[in-house]
Amino acid sequence: MNGAKILVTGPTGQVGLPVAKALAADNEVWAIARFTDRAGREQLEGAGVRCEAVDLLSGDFSSLPDDFTYVLHFAVSKAGTWDADLDGNAASVGFLMEHCRKATAFLHCSSAAVYQPNGHHAFIEDDPLGDNHRVYEGFLPFMQTYSISKIAAEAMARYASRRWNVPTTIARLSVPYGDNGGWPAIHLDMKLGGMPVPVHPNAPSRYNPIHEDDMVAMIPGLLAIASVPPTVVNWGGEAATIEGWCALLGDITGLELETVTTDQTLESVTLDTSRSQKLVGSTKVDLRDGLQRMVATRHPELLR
């Protein structure tokens, strides 16, 4: 991608930040968020990203141009209330796609959390959807709305793609990680805070971690397969387990990341990535190498 005019939502988040910064090197990148954190905005602007304060919940995009080549929608609402999260995750997609209906392609970042839990089954894109994250309701109440509102967001993206003829890709993302953090980074921080890492009794807890470098590299391919109605693909790397990446982090740092078995955490959400590998290509970053780089960036003092 070179010379394109790109809009990125959720630019201070886990995925949006490294993507926006990387694409700004060769493209005109705009980023929208509320930008309540001045440091986050300054980091983006330092990389050449043009930042505009926009509240997705309002549905008001009048301060933005409407001639973007591509739209990368990574923003997510986790307010924990149904009104806020249905508006923030679903309704906002409709308003955004209406405003950007001239775009060549629209990437809607969904989540593997949309699948109905099914043990160690590797989900394909046509598998049943369901309330994957309700298990968190007791101790992470903001997650009780997550799966349903992300499913609703996909439905809105399907409607808006056809309504305004916007070629769209819906990518169901697994576990992003890298220098900007992610679930493995949280697990390392839990160790540093004296807390064990929760794992489900239906062991092992298997996911598809994907490094931020691979996410950036796959953006052009994900946009290239956009269609009306939308193309749906699973988005992740090689399958790996929480137990396995905790062991790798232990080997990298010399620390022992203890685990605790509890049903108050997610069980496996494993993706079958055959479709995305065929259409977009495979990931390249080895998990150990990615974790090594993550630790070197975030906690260099821990490297053995």
Secondary structure, DSSP 8 states (H G I E B T S, - for coil): --S-EEEEESTTSTTHHHHHHHHTTTSEEEEEE----HHHHHHHHHTT-EEEE--GGGT--TTS-S--SEEEE------SSHHHHHIIIIIHHHHHHHHTTT-SEEEEEEEGGGB---TT-EE-TTS-B--TTGGGGGT-GGGTTHHHHHHHHHHHHHHHHHHTT--EEEEEE-EEEETTEEHHHHHHHHHHTT--EEE-SSSS-EE-EEEHHHHHHHHHHHHHT-BSS-EEEEE--S-EEHHHHHHHHHHHHS----EEE-SSS----EE--HHHHHHT------HHHHHHHHHHHH-GGG--
